[in-house]
Amino acid sequence: MSDLSVKELWNFDDADLDANRLGQLTEKQRKFLVSEHKSQRGVFLGAGGAIVLLFVCLPVLLIGSRVVLPMLLKGGLSDIQKLIPVAALGVAGVVGIGFALLMIGAVVAIYVLRASKPAEIEVKHAEGKVAYTWGTKRVRTPGSSVRSYEDVRVLHLNLGDKKFEVKEQLQGMIREGEEWAIYYTSSPFKFLSAEQKG
């Protein structure tokens, strides 16, 4: 099948392919990848911030609504004053707070590290005879009350010593047994261009 379909799917032209063969990016590709990297950083920072807020605000809201608010409504300010030193001095309270802070710190560290990971937008190359295989990957299912993940079937394009997860429609464009070269970046991952060999 004509590689025009691959061009449309991956949005590249002859100028992109010529540059990628030389291990270079066109200005169009560079702008897209820089924008994509910034977008991914924003997602990681936003998710990390949301998790920290959840860890911090949820206990405060629970304690406030179940302990402090009823005391205030009863007019027992002296009861609240008694509660503070007990909570502050309790060993279990100190251990619980320490554990919560450790968890928050770990979550923040993971998301900040992922967000601060520099873009790796050098052109990489895979070449060889095309083979397709099926595999599975585990994906999160946040809306499910039964389990938080499920295993889904995915298609892999194997080219030389590289393996890429691809959409099934690619099988009609890059056929099994053909010789192809593919150009891509790893972080953010993007197929840049491709060409049939031979």
Secondary structure, DSSP 4 states (H G I P E B T S, - for coil): --THHHHHHHT--HHHHHHHHTT---HHHHHHHHHHHHHHHHHHHHHHHHHHHHHHHHHHHHHIIIIIHHHHHHT-HHHHHHHHHHHHH-HHHHHHHHHHHHHHHHHHHHHHHHHHPPPB---EEEEEEEEEEEEEEEEE-TT-SS-SEEEEEEEEEEETTEEEEE-GGGGGTS-TT-EEEEEEEEBTEEEEEEEE--
